[in-house]
Amino acid sequence: MRFDDLILPEGEYPIGGCKNKQEWLFMYSRGIPVERIAATCRADLRRVRYTIRAAEKRDPALFGRRLILHDQPAPRLTSTLKELWWDHSARLLGFYRQQGRLPVQNPRDADELWLYGWLYRQRKAYRAGQLTTDQLAVLAKLGEWQGQARGTRSEHWNRRLSGLIEFVVEHGVLPRYRPDRPIEERVLAVWVSKQRALMSAGKLDETRRSRLHKEFQGWKTPVRPLPAEGATGGTSIRRAGDLRDGV
């Protein structure tokens, strides 16, 4: 049979509404209101209502079996927070086994940055006692995942200064911020830039400004961009102590 054989000649198409009472009952059993059934089937509302009431008299349980659409649980489109936690922990474990380390704070990869943020939130939850025994058992596979408390702002500032001193002693220049530079250097470069901004705004503590000026000559001047690969040059810097010692 061809598709054309199913096409009726013009004027022979059925007209009028659907008068099939079983169709009305089926639609009713699926939670469609009587008014909608009558409008969809182009049938008389009184006749549809009478048919359904008669069916309910014959089968009183018909109404209770109706699938009222708005009473049905909504389809779950997203995972629960608990399920998401296990998914994220699996991602972190996969990264740890592949890279042999935990994600760092300033990576080049966006996925690693997200994993670092998630791990940071787990550390906060751990200190607040909000992780379950099962969650702690999974995170224990990461080794020393808890990290260390940051301490006070003063301690953090002193650690950054110590790191800057070690960098200048080793390289003879202030750290530069460029995508191809090591993460540790970029972190120090951002820190130095922030100290310059605070000093320009008059918000840098006088004691800290004196310490920076004492340790470094020219730290207030931004470092020139790095020369091309293989070229020599750049802005060198000397520690104030080296100048006093005649180095």
C-alpha positions as a printed NumPy array, in Angstrom:
array([[  0.   ,   0.   ,   0.   ],
       [  1.27 ,   3.371,  -0.974],
       [  0.898,   6.53 ,   1.039],
       [ -1.293,   7.984,  -1.699],
       [ -3.798,   5.184,  -1.099],
       [ -4.408,   6.533,   2.391],
       [ -5.433,   9.956,   1.111],
       [ -9.186,  10.271,   0.797],
       [-10.791,  12.259,  -1.976],
       [-11.877,  15.758,  -1.134],
       [-15.247,  15.765,   0.594],
       [-14.839,  12.296,   2.103],
       [-12.851,  13.356,   5.166],
       [-14.746,  12.808,   8.427],
       [-16.212,  15.983,   9.793],
       [-17.567,  16.922,  13.172],
       [-16.28 ,  16.039,  16.615],
       [-14.991,  12.875,  18.135],
       [-17.94 ,  10.94 ,  19.524],
       [-15.955,   7.976,  20.775],
       [-16.889,   7.626,  24.448],
       [-13.881,   5.37 ,  25.161],
       [-11.644,   8.153,  23.91 ],
       [-13.303,  10.582,  26.3  ],
       [-12.813,   8.185,  29.215],
       [ -9.213,   7.574,  28.266],
       [ -8.469,  11.305,  28.212],
       [-10.268,  11.701,  31.529],
       [ -8.206,   8.889,  33.093],
       [ -5.044,  10.768,  32.093],
       [ -6.056,  13.817,  34.094],
       [ -7.521,  15.966,  31.324],
       [-10.43 ,  18.092,  32.615],
       [-13.887,  17.472,  31.239],
       [-14.049,  20.941,  29.687],
       [-10.791,  20.356,  27.816],
       [-12.03 ,  16.961,  26.559],
       [-15.179,  18.511,  25.166],
       [-13.273,  21.362,  23.497],
       [-10.607,  19.056,  22.019],
       [-13.092,  16.53 ,  20.701],
       [-15.564,  19.215,  19.614],
       [-18.226,  17.38 ,  21.547],
       [-21.121,  18.647,  23.63 ],
       [-19.899,  19.367,  27.162],
       [-23.094,  18.041,  28.789],
       [-22.831,  14.768,  26.906],
       [-19.158,  14.289,  27.836],
       [-19.876,  15.047,  31.49 ],
       [-22.848,  12.657,  31.531],
       [-20.748,   9.873,  29.983],
       [-17.984,  10.288,  32.558],
       [-20.404,  10.425,  35.507],
       [-22.105,   7.276,  34.264],
       [-18.727,   5.524,  34.032],
       [-17.862,   6.61 ,  37.585],
       [-21.161,   5.147,  38.844],
       [-20.278,   1.826,  37.231],
       [-16.693,   1.999,  38.484],
       [-16.404,   4.205,  41.607],
       [-12.599,   3.742,  41.643],
       [-12.242,   5.481,  38.278],
       [-11.869,   8.934,  39.788],
       [ -9.203,   7.764,  42.24 ],
       [ -7.152,   6.259,  39.441],
       [ -6.999,   9.48 ,  37.5  ],
       [ -3.489,  10.782,  36.896],
       [ -3.99 ,  14.377,  37.939],
       [ -1.107,  16.048,  36.193],
       [ -0.484,  18.753,  38.752],
       [ -0.497,  16.14 ,  41.549],
       [  2.27 ,  14.089,  39.992],
       [  5.847,  14.607,  41.195],
       [  7.779,  16.834,  38.86 ],
       [ 10.494,  15.063,  36.872],
       [ 13.859,  15.435,  38.546],
       [ 16.004,  17.324,  36.11 ],
       [ 19.015,  17.806,  38.362],
       [ 20.901,  15.658,  40.804],
       [ 20.601,  16.196,  44.517],
       [ 23.338,  18.034,  46.365],
       [ 24.481,  14.75 ,  47.895],
       [ 24.81 ,  13.118,  44.478],
       [ 26.663,  16.152,  43.152],
       [ 29.134,  15.928,  46.044],
       [ 30.077,  12.387,  45.08 ],
       [ 30.41 ,  13.363,  41.431],
       [ 32.717,  16.249,  42.289],
       [ 34.803,  14.15 ,  44.671],
       [ 35.26 ,  11.567,  41.906],
       [ 36.504,  14.316,  39.576],
       [ 38.953,  15.487,  42.212],
       [ 40.222,  11.963,  42.861],
       [ 40.704,  11.441,  39.137],
       [ 42.744,  14.637,  38.915],
       [ 44.841,  13.637,  41.925],
       [ 45.627,  10.196,  40.515],
       [ 46.47 ,  11.584,  37.099],
       [ 48.561,  14.571,  38.182],
       [ 49.941,  13.207,  41.449],
       [ 49.063,  16.42 ,  43.285],
       [ 46.165,  18.544,  44.474],
       [ 44.845,  21.402,  42.311],
       [ 46.596,  24.723,  42.812],
       [ 45.134,  28.163,  43.319],
       [ 46.394,  29.823,  40.14 ],
       [ 46.375,  27.188,  37.385],
       [ 46.233,  27.745,  33.663],
       [ 43.434,  25.222,  33.276],
       [ 39.879,  26.323,  34.097],
       [ 38.87 ,  22.836,  35.229],
       [ 41.712,  22.715,  37.735],
       [ 40.711,  26.142,  39.025],
       [ 37.169,  24.86 ,  39.611],
       [ 38.502,  21.81 ,  41.441],
       [ 40.627,  24.045,  43.659],
       [ 37.555,  26.098,  44.569],
       [ 35.576,  22.957,  45.388],
       [ 38.418,  21.6  ,  47.536],
       [ 38.652,  24.951,  49.317],
       [ 34.952,  24.72 ,  50.213],
       [ 35.471,  21.199,  51.552],
       [ 38.265,  22.489,  53.793],
       [ 35.925,  25.117,  55.198],
       [ 33.226,  22.492,  55.739],
       [ 35.784,  20.249,  57.461],
       [ 36.801,  22.981,  59.914],
       [ 33.122,  23.65 ,  60.595],
       [ 32.472,  19.946,  61.254],
       [ 29.991,  19.643,  58.368],
       [ 31.462,  16.628,  56.549],
       [ 30.159,  13.12 ,  57.14 ],
       [ 32.31 ,  10.111,  57.981],
       [ 31.886,   8.724,  54.456],
       [ 32.934,  12.018,  52.897],
       [ 36.006,  12.247,  55.111],
       [ 36.968,   8.698,  54.126],
       [ 36.893,   9.661,  50.444],
       [ 38.86 ,  12.867,  50.951],
       [ 41.444,  10.972,  52.994],
       [ 42.54 ,   9.318,  49.732],
       [ 43.975,  12.715,  48.736],
       [ 46.602,  12.663,  51.452],
       [ 47.083,  15.961,  53.295],
       [ 44.057,  17.578,  51.718],
       [ 43.012,  19.668,  54.734],
       [ 45.603,  22.378,  54.043],
       [ 46.723,  24.884,  56.61 ],
       [ 44.842,  27.756,  58.111],
       [ 45.83 ,  31.047,  56.536],
       [ 46.497,  32.671,  59.881],
       [ 46.188,  36.38 ,  60.435],
       [ 46.572,  38.963,  57.694],
       [ 49.834,  40.072,  59.246],
       [ 51.236,  36.546,  59.068],
       [ 50.097,  36.255,  55.448],
       [ 51.793,  39.553,  54.553],
       [ 55.019,  38.472,  56.213],
       [ 55.025,  35.179,  54.309],
       [ 54.599,  37.021,  51.026],
       [ 57.452,  39.358,  51.899],
       [ 59.705,  36.428,  52.763],
       [ 58.827,  34.772,  49.467],
       [ 59.609,  37.996,  47.616],
       [ 63.006,  38.296,  49.317],
       [ 63.891,  34.712,  48.357],
       [ 62.816,  35.322,  44.756],
       [ 64.893,  38.497,  44.377],
       [ 67.941,  36.878,  45.971],
       [ 67.725,  33.994,  43.496],
       [ 66.797,  35.883,  40.308],
       [ 67.989,  39.436,  40.898],
       [ 64.717,  40.92 ,  39.578],
       [ 61.243,  41.542,  40.869],
       [ 58.64 ,  38.965,  39.847],
       [ 56.766,  39.568,  36.597],
       [ 53.232,  38.612,  35.715],
       [ 52.973,  36.786,  32.411],
       [ 51.107,  33.626,  31.427],
       [ 54.343,  31.772,  30.691],
       [ 55.87 ,  32.533,  34.091],
       [ 55.694,  30.035,  36.994],
       [ 52.661,  30.239,  39.222],
       [ 54.725,  31.212,  42.265],
       [ 56.222,  34.172,  40.404],
       [ 52.829,  35.361,  39.202],
       [ 51.417,  35.224,  42.733],
       [ 54.291,  37.373,  44.008],
       [ 53.891,  39.779,  41.087],
       [ 50.218,  40.305,  41.938],
       [ 51.126,  40.864,  45.579],
       [ 53.752,  43.494,  44.734],
       [ 51.33 ,  45.227,  42.393],
       [ 48.763,  45.374,  45.188],
       [ 51.295,  46.949,  47.541],
       [ 52.025,  49.634,  44.937],
       [ 48.319,  50.346,  44.525],
       [ 47.825,  50.614,  48.28 ],
       [ 50.783,  52.991,  48.586],
       [ 49.49 ,  55.194,  45.75 ],
       [ 46.103,  55.387,  47.473],
       [ 47.734,  56.226,  50.801],
       [ 46.398,  53.002,  52.35 ],
       [ 49.656,  51.085,  52.81 ],
       [ 50.669,  50.783,  56.423],
       [ 53.738,  52.897,  57.148],
       [ 55.543,  49.999,  58.809],
       [ 55.008,  47.801,  55.765],
       [ 56.065,  50.553,  53.389],
       [ 59.267,  51.04 ,  55.387],
       [ 60.004,  47.31 ,  55.33 ],
       [ 59.547,  47.117,  51.568],
       [ 61.732,  50.167,  51.032],
       [ 64.333,  48.783,  53.406],
       [ 64.534,  45.43 ,  51.696],
       [ 64.289,  46.57 ,  48.065],
       [ 65.421,  49.498,  46.004],
       [ 62.964,  50.557,  43.3  ],
       [ 60.098,  48.257,  44.28 ],
       [ 57.668,  51.13 ,  43.741],
       [ 58.424,  51.203,  40.001],
       [ 56.626,  48.575,  37.884],
       [ 58.931,  46.152,  36.096],
       [ 59.294,  46.596,  32.331],
       [ 57.87 ,  43.784,  30.149],
       [ 60.098,  40.791,  29.626],
       [ 62.323,  40.858,  26.527],
       [ 61.795,  38.393,  23.711],
       [ 62.837,  34.787,  24.19 ],
       [ 66.601,  34.485,  24.159],
       [ 67.208,  38.228,  24.469],
       [ 69.018,  39.776,  27.375],
       [ 68.021,  42.72 ,  29.418],
       [ 65.215,  43.525,  31.829],
       [ 64.972,  45.563,  34.956],
       [ 67.182,  44.218,  37.669],
       [ 66.776,  45.124,  41.297],
       [ 69.091,  45.073,  44.239],
       [ 68.268,  44.579,  47.839],
       [ 69.132,  47.513,  50.019],
       [ 71.382,  45.328,  52.118],
       [ 73.442,  44.427,  49.041],
       [ 73.97 ,  48.113,  48.308],
       [ 75.161,  48.749,  51.83 ],
       [ 77.534,  45.793,  51.585],
       [ 78.952,  47.057,  48.287],
       [ 77.674,  44.088,  46.289]])
